[in-house]
Every structure is written in C-alpha cells, then in structure tokens.
Amino acid sequence: MIYLDNNATTPLDPAVVEKMAWFIREHFGNPSSLYPLGRTVKDIITETRETVAGSLGAGAAELIFTGSGTESDNFAIRGVLEASPDKNELITSTIEHPAVYETAKFLQKKGIKVTFVPVDSYGLLDLDYLERSISPKTGLISIMHANNEIGTVQPIRKIVDIARKTGVPVHTDAVQTFGKRPLDVKDLGVDYLSVSAHKIYGPKGVGALYIRRGAAISPIIFGGHQEHRLRAGTENTPGIVGFGEAVRVLNERQDDDNRRLAELAAALKKGIEQKIPHVKFNGHPEHRINSTVNFAFPGIEAEAILLALATKDICVSTGSACSEGGEEVSQVLSSIGVKPEIARSSIRMSLGRFNTAEEIETVLNILPDIVQNFREISALDI
Ligand SMILES: *Cc1c(COP(=O)(O)O)cnc(C)c1O
C-alpha cells in the first residue's frame, strides 16, 4: 500500500507502538492516586509533559494534554472567550480546519460577533483586513498556522505583531506544522497553540494546548483536578505516553525527515506537472508545508481518481468534502477562488516519514494513465 494521506493521520512510529505496549502492560494506575502505582504514572506524565512542551519551546506548566487537536482548538476559542465575558468578538479566517471553523459558527449563533478574514488565491491571509477587524471588543484572534488541504503557512509572527498593538491574544492551530517545521511558541509569540499526536506518528485521541504563562483561559470540561485544573477527566495515559515517544522520535528525525520529504514532494509535484497536461496546483509556491501536494485535474471528478488510485492500493484524499444532502465543495478551495468544478477535481496528496522514492515513482507511473483514461471517456471539455 502507498499511503499519501499523512495530513489526515499518520501511521504510528514503531517506537511509539513499543512504548505504548510497554506502558499498557506495566502501568494501569490512575495518576491521581496517592499510592506508588499512581505516583509512578503521574511521574511519567510529568516527564512526558516536559518533553512535549520542550519541543515547542514552552515550559511544562504551559502545556495541557487534551483529547485531540479538535478539543485543543475548542478549548482555546471557547475557553478564552469565556474568560473575558466583556469581549464578545472573535476573529478567524475563511480557511480554518472544521475544529475552528465550526466552533466559530456555533459561537456566532450564540451571539458572538465573528469575522472570517479572507485569503488570497494562494491561501495567504489579508493582514490589512485582519487589522481593520480588530475592535476593543475583540477577545481572540484564531488563525491556523499551516492549512491541512493546501499547506499554505500563515505569517503568524506578523499577525501577533498586529494583535499586540491592541493587546488581543492570538491562538494558532499548529496541528499541521508540528513535526513539519521547527516550532517555537516564543518565536511565534502566540498565546495559545494547538497540536495533535496522530499527525506526528503518535496515537489518536490525544492532543495538547500550549497556554502562555499568565494568559487567561477558562476550562470547558469540568470535573476533577487533572491538568492544572483546566481539563478535567482521567488522563489518556497510554495516549500521552505515546505522544511523548512520538515527540522524542521527532526531535531525533525531524530535520532528516523533512529534507527527504521536501525532495520527494518536489519530485511528485514536478512529475505531475510534466506528465499530466492541464493540471492546476492549489496552494502557495513558497509559503507552504511542502509535503502537501494539492492538484486539480480539470474535467474529472476527484472522487473518481481517488477510487481508481484506491484499486491500486494508493491512498489519497479529495480536496472537497461531500456533505449529506448534496455536494459541497471544499471551503478552503472556494476561499482561494477556485471555481466549484475545478475544486471538485482536486486531489490532495500528503507525504510522510514512511514514504519512499519508489512509491513516488509508482504513483507517477499510475496517475497519468488514470487521468488520461478518464479524460478520454469523459465528454467534459477542459
Ligand atoms: C487534523 C487536524 C485537526 C484535528 O486534530 P484531531 O486530533 O484529529 O482532532 C485540527 N486542525 C488541523 C489543521 C488538522 O489538520
């Protein structure tokens, strides 16, 4: 199988599997228990928190483990607005992941004024629009770091500089940048930052939120005193341990991985452009995570390509999401001005640690034929 959907999720690193298996076998204790069985687990969680926080340039006291990247995003947005009830405005963008976008839509229904800042045809945020949108009532700016569909990376530092003029806090969803480029919360200057374990070869069902020391936030889940009293619920201890191991491996491999992935992705991109006529690259030529390769194949439904590739054991994703009750085009692609019929012909290939040059070669041998066959049988003009 050739897995080119690493932005959706990544396979577990073997070291993570091993570490989690060991932990599940040896440590079932509840970290809140006061006897040694619990204390040992608490110590392991503390150590893991240092590892994950450290990899982001944060202090251990600034990191909360959550149940997913989605929960981290929900927590940041709802928790920050909840903590400052006099501020009832939120600024975000038109190309956010549903974890942010749907949260913003929900809050909008609840009476929060939400500004969705537009992006240009490469997916880069309109910074002037953002600056003009800030008011004394703005409680939070939440802008994603790298986009999961097209890979465009926003200038978060610049956004923070704009926000600082008026003291508005900034959250960034960095789920897609974590592991793909060095991240440092102090360099970025953000107040809150979301990450997720299963996008960095760790387990599903565990994420983290960085909360800058002193930054205001209210819990959104209530119960016990776990996670500095900010996120109640018995910890997903095997998940957290797996997350820590994934980060440890990342720290060792990140630079090599990313150098290699940049080459593979460049070969894939160039191959598609050379071998297949009438393709359109979606995304920014430079300001992007290069392992994300999104192309439109005008004249063909993306889903047809996806299914044809699936019969060859190649996993990719469509740029568009189908919703019940009719076809809906990708919010991201329509935000960058891609026409609906072009959006519906777009395929995302996202590379990861375990992809090889041979796999890319195989894809470049198979994909052009698939596209050509569909175009031959299709009556559509391109
Ligand atoms: C995957 C993803 C999320 C959600 O993370 P989960 O852990 O799957 O909930 C949020 N934002 C972005 C940009 C993502 O790619």
The ligand as an SDF file (V2000), in Angstrom:
LIG
                    3D

 15 15  0  0  0  0  0  0  0  0999 V2000
   -6.1930   17.0390   11.9750 C   0  0  0  0  0  0  0  0  0  0  0  0
   -6.3430   18.4760   12.2520 C   0  0  0  0  0  0  0  0  0  0  0  0
   -7.0550   18.9240   13.3730 C   0  0  0  0  0  0  0  0  0  0  0  0
   -7.8090   17.9940   14.2820 C   0  0  0  0  0  0  0  0  0  0  0  0
   -6.9870   17.1900   15.0720 O   0  0  0  0  0  0  0  0  0  0  0  0
   -7.6340   15.8530   15.6830 P   0  0  0  0  0  0  0  0  0  0  0  0
   -6.6220   15.3840   16.6650 O   0  0  0  0  0  0  0  0  0  0  0  0
   -7.8270   14.9160   14.5340 O   0  0  0  0  0  0  0  0  0  0  0  0
   -8.9230   16.2360   16.3110 O   0  0  0  0  0  0  0  0  0  0  0  0
   -7.1240   20.2700   13.6020 C   0  0  0  0  0  0  0  0  0  0  0  0
   -6.5240   21.1500   12.7740 N   0  0  0  0  0  0  0  0  0  0  0  0
   -5.8250   20.7580   11.7010 C   0  0  0  0  0  0  0  0  0  0  0  0
   -5.1650   21.7940   10.8660 C   0  0  0  0  0  0  0  0  0  0  0  0
   -5.7150   19.4140   11.3960 C   0  0  0  0  0  0  0  0  0  0  0  0
   -5.0470   19.0350   10.3120 O   0  0  0  0  0  0  0  0  0  0  0  0
  1  2  1  0
  2  3  1  0
  2 14  2  0
  3  4  1  0
  3 10  2  0
  4  5  1  0
  5  6  1  0
  6  7  2  0
  6  8  1  0
  6  9  1  0
 10 11  1  0
 11 12  2  0
 12 13  1  0
 12 14  1  0
 14 15  1  0
M  END
$$$$
